[in-house]
């Protein structure tokens, strides 16, 4: 025991010295490695600063009944320019074209679908039989059911329940039924409607895509308001016909707006009936409300649709062609934008 203890005491200083040497070497190695790690971290941060994320692009489609069919043609040209669409928003007919695009339809597939639809039957309820029912409804939308009752003016609830068009939307978007979150779509999507109970703007960001489109295009008087989650919804054009503001709220850095509208009257001779006067009054209201969003957009594309009417659905191919022409006219700006974000 004594020898063992003496041996330990004799070798102990040497072991302590060796431990100190090893410890110093370890510190030197760490010190030498530390600048390298710092350099790597600095390089990573530098890369993040010098290579920012690509700007997010939103396409916003206005309402406009048959005029809105032109959106499909414009979308085709936006894709041809090489511009990625990170989100798409729309009101009324813009919500329909935008909804189909968000659900994965290509512009060409949309054009094929839209140009072959039997619009008369689509806008007709099963109980409605007269030919050109929708055209008659649009022409009469400001005059047909206006009257008075004990509570004052009464414009009725609308001619059409819209069951056929809801069934059509449901069938064409059935593959999206399992995706109630509109941000989970191939292209994130929003549709705009108006709650007639309180005048609120309703932004659809989840739920049924078919119901969102049906609600957004409930033209007052033409279609009955759509009941959804204790709300009574009508065409979003009443509150926001070009939702550029919503695109900005979603984080869009660049907004391409497509405004589809017809010809304004050149003289009082074109406003001979109460229907024509009422229609023009509605157009003025919508345009005034839309102007701030037009000014807020980075690029505005306006197809030339002066020879068409809000009910020119039978001329869908021609309207789509006008959309393509507008896209071609804007191609220099579109390609410039594509080059900037590449």
C-alpha positions as CSV (number, residue, x, y, z in Angstrom):
1,X,0.0,0.0,0.0
2,X,2.8,2.3,0.9
3,X,4.7,1.7,-2.3
4,X,1.6,2.2,-4.3
5,X,0.9,5.5,-2.6
6,X,4.5,6.8,-3.1
7,X,4.4,5.8,-6.8
8,X,1.1,7.8,-7.3
9,X,2.6,10.9,-5.7
10,X,5.8,10.6,-7.8
11,X,4.0,10.5,-11.1
12,X,1.1,12.9,-10.3
13,X,3.0,16.2,-11.2
14,X,3.8,14.8,-14.7
15,X,0.2,13.8,-15.4
16,X,-1.0,17.3,-14.3
17,X,1.5,18.9,-16.6
18,X,0.4,16.7,-19.5
19,X,-3.2,17.6,-18.9
20,X,-2.4,21.3,-18.9
21,X,-0.6,20.9,-22.3
22,X,-3.5,19.1,-23.8
23,X,-6.0,21.7,-22.5
24,X,-3.9,24.6,-24.0
25,X,-3.7,22.7,-27.4
26,X,-7.5,22.3,-27.4
27,X,-8.0,26.0,-26.8
28,X,-5.6,26.9,-29.6
29,X,-7.5,24.6,-32.0
30,X,-10.8,26.1,-31.0
31,X,-9.4,29.6,-31.5
32,X,-8.2,28.7,-34.9
33,X,-11.5,27.2,-35.9
34,X,-13.7,30.0,-34.6
35,X,-12.9,32.5,-37.3
36,X,-13.7,29.9,-40.0
37,X,-17.2,29.3,-38.5
38,X,-17.8,33.0,-38.2
39,X,-16.8,33.5,-41.8
40,X,-19.2,30.7,-42.9
41,X,-22.0,32.4,-41.0
42,X,-21.2,35.8,-42.4
43,X,-21.2,34.3,-45.9
44,X,-24.6,32.8,-45.4
45,X,-26.1,36.1,-44.1
46,X,-24.4,37.9,-47.0
47,X,-26.0,35.5,-49.5
48,X,-29.4,36.1,-48.0
49,X,-29.1,39.8,-48.3
50,X,-27.7,39.8,-51.8
51,X,-30.2,37.4,-53.2
52,X,-33.7,38.5,-51.9
53,X,-36.8,36.4,-52.5
54,X,-38.6,37.0,-55.8
55,X,-41.4,39.6,-55.6
56,X,-44.9,38.0,-55.2
57,X,-47.1,38.6,-58.2
58,X,-50.9,38.9,-57.9
59,X,-53.4,39.0,-60.8
60,X,-56.7,40.7,-60.0
61,X,-59.7,40.3,-62.3
62,X,-62.6,42.7,-62.3
63,X,-66.3,41.9,-62.5
64,X,-68.2,42.7,-65.6
65,X,-70.6,39.9,-66.6
66,X,-69.8,38.7,-70.1
67,X,-67.0,41.3,-70.4
68,X,-65.1,39.3,-67.8
69,X,-64.7,36.3,-70.2
70,X,-61.8,38.3,-71.7
71,X,-59.8,37.6,-68.5
72,X,-59.1,34.1,-69.9
73,X,-57.4,35.6,-72.9
74,X,-55.3,38.0,-70.8
75,X,-54.2,35.1,-68.5
76,X,-52.9,33.2,-71.5
77,X,-50.7,36.2,-72.5
78,X,-49.5,36.7,-68.9
79,X,-48.3,33.1,-68.9
80,X,-46.7,33.5,-72.3
81,X,-44.7,36.4,-71.0
82,X,-43.2,34.1,-68.4
83,X,-44.7,35.8,-65.4
84,X,-45.5,33.4,-62.4
85,X,-48.9,34.0,-60.8
86,X,-48.5,33.7,-57.0
87,X,-52.1,34.6,-56.2
88,X,-55.3,35.4,-58.1
89,X,-58.3,37.4,-56.9
90,X,-61.6,38.2,-58.6
91,X,-65.1,39.6,-58.3
92,X,-68.1,38.4,-60.1
93,X,-67.0,37.0,-63.5
94,X,-63.5,37.7,-62.4
95,X,-64.0,35.3,-59.5
96,X,-65.2,32.6,-61.9
97,X,-62.2,32.8,-64.3
98,X,-59.9,33.3,-61.3
99,X,-61.4,30.3,-59.5
100,X,-61.0,28.0,-62.4
101,X,-57.4,29.2,-62.8
102,X,-56.7,28.7,-59.1
103,X,-58.1,25.2,-59.3
104,X,-55.5,24.2,-61.9
105,X,-57.2,25.0,-65.2
106,X,-54.8,26.3,-67.8
107,X,-55.9,29.4,-69.8
108,X,-56.4,27.2,-72.9
109,X,-58.5,24.8,-70.9
110,X,-60.6,27.7,-69.6
111,X,-61.1,29.0,-73.1
112,X,-62.2,25.7,-74.3
113,X,-64.7,25.3,-71.5
114,X,-66.1,28.9,-71.6
115,X,-66.5,28.9,-75.4
116,X,-68.5,25.7,-75.4
117,X,-70.9,26.5,-72.5
118,X,-74.6,26.7,-73.2
119,X,-75.0,29.9,-71.3
120,X,-78.8,30.2,-71.7
121,X,-79.3,26.9,-69.9
122,X,-76.6,27.6,-67.4
123,X,-78.2,30.9,-66.3
124,X,-81.7,29.3,-66.3
125,X,-83.2,27.6,-63.3
126,X,-84.9,24.3,-64.0
127,X,-88.3,26.0,-63.6
128,X,-87.4,28.7,-66.1
129,X,-88.2,28.0,-69.7
130,X,-88.1,31.1,-71.8
131,X,-85.1,31.3,-74.3
132,X,-82.5,34.0,-73.5
133,X,-83.7,34.2,-70.0
134,X,-80.4,35.6,-68.7
135,X,-80.2,38.3,-71.4
136,X,-83.7,39.4,-70.6
137,X,-82.9,39.5,-66.9
138,X,-79.8,41.6,-67.4
139,X,-81.6,44.0,-69.6
140,X,-84.3,44.4,-67.0
141,X,-82.2,44.3,-63.9
142,X,-82.8,47.9,-62.9
143,X,-86.5,48.1,-63.8
144,X,-88.2,44.8,-63.7
145,X,-89.3,44.3,-60.1
146,X,-89.0,47.8,-58.7
147,X,-92.1,48.7,-56.7
148,X,-93.3,49.9,-53.3
149,X,-94.8,48.1,-50.3
150,X,-95.5,49.2,-46.7
151,X,-91.8,49.4,-45.9
152,X,-90.9,51.5,-49.0
153,X,-89.1,50.6,-52.3
154,X,-89.0,46.9,-53.0
155,X,-86.8,45.6,-55.8
156,X,-87.5,41.9,-55.2
157,X,-85.1,39.1,-54.5
158,X,-84.0,38.3,-58.0
159,X,-85.2,36.3,-61.0
160,X,-83.0,33.3,-60.8
161,X,-82.0,31.0,-57.9
162,X,-78.8,30.1,-59.7
163,X,-79.0,26.4,-59.0
164,X,-77.8,25.4,-62.4
165,X,-74.7,27.6,-62.3
166,X,-73.9,26.3,-58.8
167,X,-74.1,22.7,-60.0
168,X,-71.9,23.6,-62.9
169,X,-69.3,25.2,-60.6
170,X,-69.4,22.2,-58.3
171,X,-68.9,19.7,-61.1
172,X,-65.9,21.6,-62.5
173,X,-64.2,22.1,-59.2
174,X,-65.0,18.8,-57.5
175,X,-61.3,18.0,-57.4
176,X,-60.8,20.9,-55.0
177,X,-63.4,19.8,-52.5
178,X,-60.8,18.3,-50.2
179,X,-58.9,21.6,-50.0
180,X,-61.1,24.1,-48.1
181,X,-58.1,26.4,-47.5
182,X,-57.9,28.6,-50.6
183,X,-54.2,29.2,-49.9
184,X,-53.6,25.5,-50.5
185,X,-54.8,25.7,-54.1
186,X,-52.3,25.4,-57.0
187,X,-52.6,29.2,-57.0
188,X,-53.9,30.9,-53.8
189,X,-57.3,32.5,-54.4
190,X,-59.8,35.0,-53.1
191,X,-63.3,35.9,-54.2
192,X,-65.3,39.0,-53.2
193,X,-69.0,39.2,-52.3
194,X,-71.2,41.7,-50.5
195,X,-73.4,41.0,-47.5
196,X,-76.7,42.8,-48.1
197,X,-77.6,42.6,-44.4
198,X,-75.0,45.1,-43.3
199,X,-73.1,46.2,-46.5
200,X,-69.9,44.4,-45.4
201,X,-67.3,43.2,-47.9
202,X,-67.0,39.4,-47.7
203,X,-63.6,37.9,-48.7
204,X,-63.7,34.2,-49.4
205,X,-60.4,32.6,-48.3
206,X,-61.8,29.1,-47.4
207,X,-64.8,26.9,-47.7
208,X,-66.4,25.7,-50.9
209,X,-64.9,27.1,-54.1
210,X,-68.1,26.6,-56.0
211,X,-70.1,28.6,-53.4
212,X,-67.5,31.3,-53.3
213,X,-67.9,31.8,-57.1
214,X,-71.7,31.6,-56.9
215,X,-71.8,34.2,-54.2
216,X,-69.5,36.6,-55.9
217,X,-71.5,36.7,-59.1
218,X,-75.0,37.1,-57.6
219,X,-76.0,40.1,-59.7
220,X,-78.6,42.0,-57.7
221,X,-82.2,41.5,-59.0
222,X,-80.9,39.0,-61.7
223,X,-79.9,36.4,-59.1
224,X,-81.4,35.8,-55.7
225,X,-78.9,36.6,-53.0
226,X,-77.0,33.5,-51.8
227,X,-77.3,32.4,-48.2
228,X,-74.0,31.4,-46.7
229,X,-73.1,31.1,-43.0
230,X,-76.0,33.4,-41.9
231,X,-75.1,35.9,-44.5
232,X,-77.1,37.1,-47.5
233,X,-74.6,37.6,-50.3
234,X,-74.7,39.4,-53.6
235,X,-72.3,40.3,-56.4
236,X,-69.0,41.6,-55.0
237,X,-69.0,44.5,-57.5
238,X,-71.2,46.4,-55.1
239,X,-68.4,46.8,-52.7
240,X,-65.1,45.9,-54.4
241,X,-65.1,45.3,-58.2
242,X,-61.3,45.1,-58.4
243,X,-59.8,43.8,-55.2
244,X,-56.3,45.1,-55.5
245,X,-56.5,46.2,-51.9
246,X,-57.0,42.6,-50.8
247,X,-54.1,41.4,-52.9
248,X,-51.8,43.9,-51.1
249,X,-53.1,42.6,-47.8
250,X,-52.1,39.1,-48.9
251,X,-48.6,40.3,-49.4
252,X,-48.5,40.9,-53.1
253,X,-45.5,43.0,-54.2
254,X,-46.7,43.5,-57.8
255,X,-50.3,43.6,-58.9
256,X,-51.5,43.1,-62.5
257,X,-55.1,44.2,-62.8
258,X,-57.4,43.3,-65.6
259,X,-60.4,45.6,-66.0
260,X,-63.1,44.4,-68.3
261,X,-65.9,46.9,-69.2
262,X,-67.9,48.0,-72.1
263,X,-68.4,51.2,-74.0
264,X,-69.6,54.3,-72.1
265,X,-72.5,56.2,-73.8
266,X,-71.3,58.9,-76.2
267,X,-74.5,61.0,-75.9
268,X,-77.9,61.3,-74.2
269,X,-79.4,59.6,-77.3
270,X,-78.0,56.3,-76.0
271,X,-79.9,56.6,-72.7
272,X,-83.5,56.5,-73.9
273,X,-85.0,54.1,-71.4
274,X,-85.1,53.7,-67.6
275,X,-83.1,50.4,-68.0
276,X,-80.3,52.2,-69.9
277,X,-80.2,55.0,-67.4
278,X,-80.2,52.6,-64.5
279,X,-77.5,50.5,-66.0
280,X,-75.3,53.5,-66.6
281,X,-75.9,54.8,-63.1
282,X,-74.7,51.4,-61.7
283,X,-71.7,51.5,-64.0
284,X,-70.7,55.0,-62.7
285,X,-71.0,53.9,-59.1
286,X,-68.9,50.8,-59.7
287,X,-66.2,52.7,-61.7
288,X,-65.9,55.4,-59.0
289,X,-65.5,52.8,-56.3
290,X,-63.0,50.9,-58.4
291,X,-60.7,53.9,-59.3
292,X,-58.5,53.8,-56.2
293,X,-57.7,50.2,-56.8
294,X,-57.0,50.9,-60.5
295,X,-54.5,53.5,-59.4
296,X,-52.9,51.2,-56.8
297,X,-52.2,48.5,-59.4
298,X,-48.7,48.2,-61.0
299,X,-50.0,47.3,-64.4
300,X,-53.6,47.7,-65.7
301,X,-54.8,45.8,-68.8
302,X,-58.1,46.8,-70.3
303,X,-59.5,44.8,-73.2
304,X,-61.4,46.7,-75.9
305,X,-64.9,45.4,-75.6
306,X,-66.9,48.3,-76.9
307,X,-68.9,46.2,-79.4
308,X,-70.2,43.8,-76.7
309,X,-72.8,44.0,-74.0
310,X,-73.0,42.5,-70.5
311,X,-75.1,39.7,-71.9
312,X,-72.8,38.8,-74.9
313,X,-72.1,35.3,-73.6
314,X,-72.8,33.7,-77.0
315,X,-69.8,35.6,-78.3
316,X,-67.4,34.2,-75.8
317,X,-64.7,33.2,-78.4
318,X,-64.7,36.8,-79.7
319,X,-64.4,38.3,-76.2
320,X,-61.6,35.9,-75.3
321,X,-59.8,37.0,-78.5
322,X,-60.1,40.6,-77.3
323,X,-58.5,39.6,-74.1
324,X,-55.6,38.1,-76.0
325,X,-55.2,41.2,-78.1
326,X,-55.1,43.3,-74.9
327,X,-52.4,41.0,-73.5
328,X,-50.4,41.3,-76.7
329,X,-50.6,45.1,-76.5
330,X,-49.3,44.9,-72.9
331,X,-46.6,42.4,-73.8
332,X,-43.7,44.8,-73.7
333,X,-44.6,45.7,-70.1
334,X,-45.2,42.1,-69.2
335,X,-41.8,41.0,-70.6
336,X,-40.1,43.8,-68.8
337,X,-41.7,42.7,-65.6
338,X,-40.7,39.1,-66.2
339,X,-37.1,40.2,-66.8
340,X,-37.1,42.2,-63.5
341,X,-38.2,39.3,-61.4
342,X,-36.2,36.6,-63.1
